[in-house]
Amino acid sequence: NKPYLFYFNIVKCASPLVLLEFQCPTPQICVEKCPDRYLTYLNARSSRDFEYYKQFCVPGFKNNKGVAEVLQDGDCPAVLIPSKP
């Protein structure tokens, strides 16, 4: 039920090293649908949009860390950008 691959930071996939390694150096998860709105983790965390945002975090994500730690550990993307499959 999660047919799409979501890259936390798609910009990292534009590196020439990706062509050599065939692996984009950013967390990736399978998702049910692509993001349909622009939203930052910081803004979502303190709003009703957080339930929506959490579906793009790693499976089993618990909201028990500070913002910097969540982003540093790669638990959630820093930003969602609307996209299509």
C-alpha positions in Angstrom: 0.0 0.0 0.0 3.1 2.3 -0.2 4.2 2.2 -3.8 6.2 5.4 -4.0 9.8 6.0 -2.9 10.2 9.4 -1.1 13.7 10.9 -0.8 14.2 13.2 2.2 16.6 15.5 0.2 16.3 15.0 -3.5 19.0 17.6 -4.1 21.6 15.2 -2.8 20.7 12.9 -5.8 22.1 15.5 -8.2 25.7 14.7 -7.2 28.1 13.1 -9.7 28.9 10.5 -7.1 25.4 9.2 -7.4 26.2 8.2 -11.0 29.1 6.2 -9.8 27.5 4.6 -6.7 23.9 4.3 -8.0 22.7 5.3 -4.6 21.4 8.7 -3.5 22.9 9.6 -0.1 19.7 10.6 1.7 17.1 8.7 3.7 14.4 7.1 1.6 11.1 5.6 2.6 8.1 4.1 0.8 5.0 6.3 1.0 1.3 5.9 0.1 1.3 9.2 -1.8 3.6 12.0 -2.7 3.5 15.3 -0.7 0.9 17.7 -2.0 2.0 20.8 -0.1 5.1 22.8 0.8 5.8 22.4 4.5 8.8 22.6 6.8 9.4 20.3 9.7 9.7 23.3 12.1 6.4 24.8 11.0 4.5 21.5 10.9 5.7 20.5 14.4 3.8 23.3 16.0 0.6 23.0 13.9 -2.2 20.7 13.1 -0.3 19.7 9.9 2.0 17.5 12.0 -0.1 14.4 11.6 0.2 14.8 7.8 3.9 15.5 8.0 4.6 12.4 10.1 3.7 10.1 7.3 6.9 11.2 5.6 9.1 10.4 8.6 10.8 7.1 9.2 8.5 4.2 10.2 8.0 4.2 14.0 9.0 7.9 14.4 8.3 9.1 17.9 8.0 12.8 18.5 10.3 12.7 21.6 13.4 14.6 20.4 14.2 18.2 19.7 14.0 19.6 16.2 17.8 19.6 15.6 18.1 16.0 16.8 15.3 14.8 14.6 16.8 16.4 11.5 20.4 15.3 12.4 19.3 11.7 13.0 17.4 11.7 9.7 14.1 10.8 11.3 12.1 13.3 9.2 12.8 15.4 6.2 13.5 19.1 6.8 11.0 20.1 4.2 8.2 18.7 2.1 7.9 19.9 -1.5 4.8 19.1 -3.5 5.6 16.4 -6.1 4.0 13.8 -8.3 4.9 10.2 -9.0 
